[in-house]
Amino acid sequence: MTGSRLLGRVYVVAGGEQGLVDVAAALVDAGAFVAFVAVELTAVSAHTNFRADPGDPGVWERVAPYVEQRLGPVDGVVTDRATRPVVDAVFAADIRRRGHGDVVVVSPADEVVQVVSALAGRQ
């Protein structure tokens, strides 16, 4: 059921936490389209990877339009605590306006399955 609720949804996964790579892979496995943004990490399975600082607001002036043009409107964002303020400013209002999805903050202790299940429940 989780996979079917995420099928065709668009997620941005951004930040420096290693666990975000696993979240991106799980979202792709569930049928979601994923854009991954990080300085040093790469999510091989993501549909697009950006080597950029997700904490830099200027990065999103280029990345956000690219993602929406290539993958579609963003349904949710998974990020770390350090990057949340920036991605909130870019995506939260639009996500709320459409009435589904969320900006989810993960920590190293979070289980990938729990994060993906939470996202599926918010759709």
N, C-alpha and C positions, 0 to 999 in steps of 0.2 A: 504493500500500500504506500509506503514512504516513497518508493521510486516513482509510482504513477503520479503522485502529487507534485513531484519536482520535474517531471518530464516536460521539456521545452522551456522551463523557467530560466531566467538569466541571473547569474550571481557574479558579483565581484568579490574576490578573496584577496585581501591586501594586508601586508604587514611583514614583520620580521620574525614571528614565531614559527619554529620548525613545524609544529602541528598543523599549520595552515596548508602546507603542501598535501597532507593527508586528507584534510577537509575538502580541498579542491578535487582530489582524485575521487573521493566518495560521492561528491556532487555530480561529477561527470558520469560515474558508474550508475547513478540514479537517473540519468537522462537529462540533466541540466546542462546549460551552456555556461562556461566558466571563463572569466577573465582574471588572470592572476597578476598582481602587482607587488613587486618586492625588489629591494636593492640587490640582494645576493642570492636569494632562493629562486628556484624554478620549479614549476609544477608541470611536469612533462605532459600529463594528460589534459591540461587546460586547453581550451580552444584558442586563447591568446595569452601570451606572456609578455609582461612589460618589465624591463630592468630599469626601475626608477624608484625614487624615494616616495612611498605612499603618504608620508607625513608632510610633503611639500605641496601646498595648495596649487602651485603653478603646474605641477604634473597633471593634475586632474583637468585642467583647461584643455589638454590634448587628449588624455586617456578617456575621460567620460564620453565625449562625443564619438570617439572611435568605437568604443564598446557598443554604444546604443545604435550606431549606424551598421555595425557588422553583426551584432548578436541580438539586438532588440532592447526594449526598455528594461532597465535593471529592476528585478524583483526583490533583490535582497543583497546585503553585503555582510561578509564575515571578515572580521578584522581583529587586531589586538588592541589593547588599552591605549597604547601610544598613538595609534593611527586614528582611533575613533573620532576625535573632534573634527578632523579634516574630512573624513568620508561622510560623517553626519551632515556637515555643511553642504556637501555636494549632492548626496542622494536621499537623505531622510525625508525631506518635504515632498519630493516626487513619489516616493514609495508610499507615504501616508495618503497622499492625494488619490492614488489608485486603489487604496483600501486593502492592500495585502502586502505581506513581506515585512522585513525589518532589517535593522542594522544590529548584528549579533557580535558581541565581544567575546573572544575566547581567551582562555589562559592555558598555560602548558599542562595543567591538571585535567582539562576537559577531555572527555572521550569523544572521538570522532562520531561514533554512532549517536551519541546524545545530541551533538550539534546538528547533525543532519536530520534527526527526528524532530528536533525543535523547529528547524526551518520548514519541514514538511507540515508541521502543525500550524504554522503561521500563514499558510497559503490559502 
